[in-house]
Amino acid sequence: MACLWIEVRSNNNKFLLCTCYRPPDENYNFWDELQYMIDLTYLGQVKNIILTGDFNADPSTANGRKLASFAMSTHLLYI
């Protein structure tokens, strides 16, 4: 798993931009690690997060269903 987080500030607005890559053959639990990172942002009072990347999660696969579930549980918009 590789994730890069950047904090962007403009006037009084702040958001976090994150880009992630999950290799298709990843063995450890990517979704739990990503959940942990998102939880840390909420603890830091960040309200706006943009999460992008290659999650290798085709909607018809188990990882695709995990991505949809992750987005719903973290209140992120899944596009």
ChimeraX attribute file (.defattr): number of C-alpha atoms within 10 A of each C-alpha:
attribute: neighborCount
match mode: 1-to-1
recipient: residues
	/A:1	15
	/A:2	10
	/A:3	14
	/A:4	11
	/A:5	14
	/A:6	11
	/A:7	11
	/A:8	10
	/A:9	10
	/A:10	7
	/A:11	5
	/A:12	5
	/A:13	9
	/A:14	14
	/A:15	16
	/A:16	16
	/A:17	15
	/A:18	16
	/A:19	15
	/A:20	16
	/A:21	15
	/A:22	16
	/A:23	14
	/A:24	11
	/A:25	7
	/A:26	10
	/A:27	8
	/A:28	9
	/A:29	9
	/A:30	17
	/A:31	17
	/A:32	11
	/A:33	12
	/A:34	15
	/A:35	15
	/A:36	11
	/A:37	14
	/A:38	17
	/A:39	12
	/A:40	12
	/A:41	16
	/A:42	13
	/A:43	10
	/A:44	9
	/A:45	8
	/A:46	14
	/A:47	12
	/A:48	14
	/A:49	17
	/A:50	13
	/A:51	17
	/A:52	13
	/A:53	13
	/A:54	11
	/A:55	18
	/A:56	16
	/A:57	17
	/A:58	11
	/A:59	12
	/A:60	8
	/A:61	11
	/A:62	11
	/A:63	17
	/A:64	15
	/A:65	14
	/A:66	14
	/A:67	19
	/A:68	17
	/A:69	14
	/A:70	17
	/A:71	15
	/A:72	12
	/A:73	10
	/A:74	12
	/A:75	9
	/A:76	14
	/A:77	10
	/A:78	11
	/A:79	6
